Amino acid sequence: MNSDIVVQKALVAALATLEGVGVFDGPPARAAYPYVAIDGGFSTDWSTKTAAGREHRIAVTLWDDGRSAARLHALMAEVGSAIEAMPRALEGCRVASLVFLRSRVTRDAAGPWAGIVEYRVRVMAT
C-alpha cells in the first residue's frame, strides 16, 4: 500500500478550503502572504497481522508577514480545523486516526512569522 500520495492529495484538498491563503506542496519560489507550505513529512509501517497500514507524520508551515502573531494564530486554528475535517474514506485506504501533535510559532527578526502545525495520520488499506 502506498498511501503517501493519497494522504498528500487529501491534505492539499483540505487546505485549499482556506480563504485568502495560498497552498503550496513544498516551499514556493514566490508567494503572497499568508501562505501554507506542506512539508515533506514521513511515513512508517503501521500494519497489523491482517491488514496493511501506514502512519504519516504531516507538517504544515503557515507563513505570514503581519506585525504581530495574532493573525497567524487565527490562521493556524483554521489550518487545524481544515486538516481535522479531511475525509476519512480515501482512495484505497481509510483514516483510522488523525491526531494533533504540536504547533509552534517562530519569527526571524528580519523575516515573516512561521507557524508550524503537525499531525499524525494513521491509515489502513481497504
C-alpha positions in Angstrom: 0.0 0.0 0.0 1.3 3.4 -0.9 -0.9 5.9 0.8 1.7 8.7 0.7 0.2 10.3 -2.4 -3.4 9.7 -1.3 -2.9 11.4 2.1 -0.9 14.2 0.4 -3.8 14.8 -2.1 -6.4 14.8 0.8 -4.2 17.3 2.7 -3.9 19.7 -0.3 -7.7 19.5 -0.9 -8.4 20.2 2.8 -6.1 23.2 2.9 -7.5 24.5 -0.4 -10.7 25.4 1.5 -8.9 28.2 3.4 -9.9 31.6 2.1 -7.2 34.0 1.1 -4.4 31.6 1.9 -2.2 30.2 -0.9 -1.4 26.4 -0.6 1.9 25.1 -1.9 3.1 21.5 -2.0 6.5 22.5 -0.8 8.3 25.8 -0.4 7.2 28.2 -3.2 9.7 30.4 -5.2 7.5 33.4 -4.6 4.2 33.8 -2.9 2.0 36.5 -1.4 1.5 36.3 2.4 -0.2 34.5 4.0 0.5 31.1 2.5 0.8 27.5 3.5 3.8 25.2 2.6 3.3 21.5 3.1 6.5 20.0 4.4 7.8 16.6 3.1 6.7 14.6 6.1 7.5 10.9 6.5 5.6 7.6 6.9 6.2 4.4 8.7 4.7 0.9 8.7 1.5 0.6 10.8 0.3 -2.8 9.6 -1.4 -5.4 11.6 -1.3 -9.2 11.1 -4.3 -9.0 8.8 -4.1 -5.5 7.1 -1.6 -3.1 5.6 -1.3 0.2 7.3 0.8 3.4 7.3 1.5 6.1 9.9 2.0 9.5 8.3 3.5 12.5 10.0 2.4 15.6 8.3 3.7 19.1 8.9 2.3 22.4 7.5 4.1 25.7 7.8 2.0 28.8 7.6 3.9 32.0 6.7 2.6 35.5 7.5 4.2 38.9 7.4 1.9 40.6 10.0 3.2 43.0 12.6 2.2 40.5 15.3 1.4 36.8 15.6 -2.3 37.4 16.2 -3.4 36.8 12.6 -1.0 33.8 12.3 -2.6 32.1 15.4 -6.1 32.5 14.0 -4.9 31.1 10.6 -3.2 28.2 12.4 -6.5 27.4 14.1 -8.2 27.4 10.6 -5.4 25.1 9.3 -6.0 22.7 12.2 -9.8 22.7 11.5 -9.2 22.0 7.8 -6.9 19.1 8.5 -9.3 17.6 11.1 -12.1 17.9 8.5 -10.2 15.7 6.0 -12.4 12.8 4.7 -11.9 9.5 6.5 -12.5 7.4 3.4 -9.7 7.9 0.9 -8.7 6.1 -2.3 -7.6 2.6 -1.3 -7.5 3.3 2.4 -9.4 4.7 5.3 -8.1 7.0 8.1 -8.0 5.1 11.3 -6.9 8.1 13.4 -5.9 11.7 12.9 -4.3 13.3 15.9 -2.8 16.8 16.5 0.8 16.5 17.7 2.1 20.0 18.2 2.3 23.6 16.9 4.9 26.3 17.2 5.3 29.9 16.2 8.7 31.4 15.3 10.0 34.5 13.7 13.3 35.7 12.5 13.7 39.4 13.5 14.1 40.4 9.8 11.6 38.0 8.3 8.0 36.8 8.4 6.2 34.8 11.1 6.2 31.0 10.7 3.5 28.8 12.3 4.2 25.1 12.2 1.3 22.6 12.7 2.0 18.8 12.9 -0.4 15.9 12.8 -0.2 12.1 12.8 -2.5 10.3 10.3 -2.8 6.5 10.5 -4.4 4.8 7.6 -5.4 1.2 6.8 -5.8 -0.4 3.4 -9.4 -1.1 2.3 
